[in-house]
Amino acid sequence: MTQINQSQAHFDIIIAGGGMAGSLLAWCLLSARPELRLALIERQSSDKQSSERQNPEQAQSPQPASFDSRSIALAAGSVSLLQRWGLWQDLGAKASPLKQIWVSDRGHFGKTQLTASEYQQAALGQVLEVEHLGSLLNTKLSAQPNLSYFQPDFITAITPAIDQQHIQLNSGAELSANLLVIAEGGLSQSRQLAGFSVSSDDYQQSAVIANLALAQDHNNTAFERFTEHGPIALLPLSGQRYSLVWTVARDDAAGLLALDGPEFTAAIQQAFGYRAGVFTSAGVRAQYPLTLRRPNEIVRHRSALLGNSLHNLHPIAGQGFNLAIRDIQALLLALNDANDPGSYPVLRTYQQLRAQDIKRVIWFTDALVRGFSNNSRLVALARNAGLAAMLLCDPLKRPLAMQAMGQGQPYAKY
Ligand SMILES: Cc1cc2nc3c(=O)[nH]c(=O)nc-3n(C[C@H](O)[C@H](O)[C@H](O)COP(=O)(O)OP(=O)(O)OC[C@H]3O[C@@H](n4cnc5c(N)ncnc54)[C@H](O)[C@@H]3O)c2cc1C
């Protein structure tokens, strides 16, 4: 990694946003195509990213740091890809396998249990604290000579030319690239500068997250409980802890963050009940306002969207980062050995590979959010089956990918 301020530098690919999706893409690109010259532009300084990681509720930036105190559920297919990309070898020991999931509706129908064994799997997925991914990627990327870092910095202007994008940074540096990948999260500014239009739908809800210590073992069981106020998810973590994602009305989130530790623990115990056991204490809390944002295009001239900049979802089904992993896989596939990474065939292939999957997941997630209070048994069954399918589905169906590409390239390479 070169911490320089190169003015007038040209790169094959510039990645705007060095969060979970952007950093992972940089690592994958440099592993698959080490000859590529890459630049990564990250708005927050590395010091700030780590201090917000310790204490996210004191974060001053409009978007929380990507590698904060969140934990994410990774579907089986995502874990396979992280393994293929040489990361799971380090991360696996820090993750917790999901052996079973209890899905329930407070006040309705009882519960549904999804177990790994009924799907002939060792685990339904894995739960990972994102800071582990952050520090691993940081270490890996710092050893890359072909990566230039611009941090803290951000894009102030994008001027398209036929064969490249000219990019002006806040620091005054002027860069150009064959391809600009925008991975700046849901509130991306560069997405707007590059001319993408975005539809958004505010759920008027916030997710409050915290890690909860337990009085007993969780047996690798996750819970998703649909209440009249919104879903509550508990994901098992190492050391008798749960990662809590508590969806509440937007106006209620600040009050929950203001409670002291014992008060917060009592509040979640009351809201969730005792099915997951007794919560003994709660760690650092943070809140995320929840809005569905979907750009109307995936690619434009020499620009591609990736991660939350492409699909900013409600966390109810734990799909955002799983989708981002599939975005990266598709971009690697589309790039293959292309000499010009921003050429029309590359961008068209990426778009073709991603369109249906993103549409399907957005539809399902949105239906879950809007239908959580639906009293129909059929809706509850469909929801539970859908959640299982989301966790277990293959990242990109091989035949579909081959068909979309219209050629027989070895998909397994990526
Ligand atoms: C409570 C919660 C629980 C979740 N649980 C799950 C789960 O279980 N499973 C799952 O798959 N997903 C989950 N997600 C979704 C997951 O967190 C996101 O999909 C993931 O963070 C997307 O990463 P990203 O890099 O695209 O965006 P972000 O994480 O938002 O990162 C964007 C990065 O870009 C930087 N940036 C912003 N603007 C600029 C700019 N103008 N210039 C340069 N840099 C900029 C930011 O500083 C940041 O580093 C959850 C999300 C939430 C909120």
The ligand as an ORCA input file, in Angstrom:
! r2SCAN-3c Opt
* xyz 0 1
  C     -27.436     -3.478     11.865
  C     -26.957     -4.120     10.613
  C     -26.797     -5.496     10.555
  C     -26.362     -6.096      9.377
  N     -26.265     -7.469      9.335
  C     -25.888     -8.057      8.194
  C     -25.782     -9.484      8.106
  O     -26.060    -10.199      9.078
  N     -25.390    -10.035      6.914
  C     -25.105     -9.261      5.836
  O     -24.757     -9.808      4.771
  N     -25.170     -7.915      5.884
  C     -25.554     -7.309      7.034
  N     -25.618     -5.943      7.086
  C     -25.256     -5.156      5.896
  C     -23.763     -4.860      5.828
  O     -23.340     -4.212      7.001
  C     -23.517     -3.988      4.596
  O     -23.951     -4.689      3.478
  C     -22.040     -3.632      4.433
  O     -21.654     -2.777      5.463
  C     -21.832     -2.948      3.084
  O     -20.506     -2.533      2.990
  P     -20.105     -1.313      2.032
  O     -18.614     -1.290      2.052
  O     -20.832     -1.418      0.754
  O     -20.705     -0.018      2.747
  P     -20.258      0.658      4.103
  O     -20.065     -0.394      5.137
  O     -21.248      1.741      4.376
  O     -18.830      1.317      3.798
  C     -18.713      2.445      2.959
  C     -17.305      2.998      3.086
  O     -17.168      4.088      2.174
  C     -16.646      5.215      2.866
  N     -17.169      6.423      2.213
  C     -18.399      6.969      2.305
  N     -18.508      8.035      1.529
  C     -17.314      8.191      0.916
  C     -16.795      9.112     -0.031
  N     -17.547     10.118     -0.516
  N     -15.527      8.969     -0.461
  C     -14.758      7.946      0.014
  N     -15.188      7.049      0.915
  C     -16.457      7.163      1.350
  C     -17.108      5.056      4.308
  O     -16.277      5.771      5.192
  C     -16.991      3.536      4.483
  O     -15.681      3.168      4.838
  C     -26.063     -5.318      8.249
  C     -26.202     -3.918      8.307
  C     -26.659     -3.336      9.479
  C     -26.834     -1.845      9.519
*
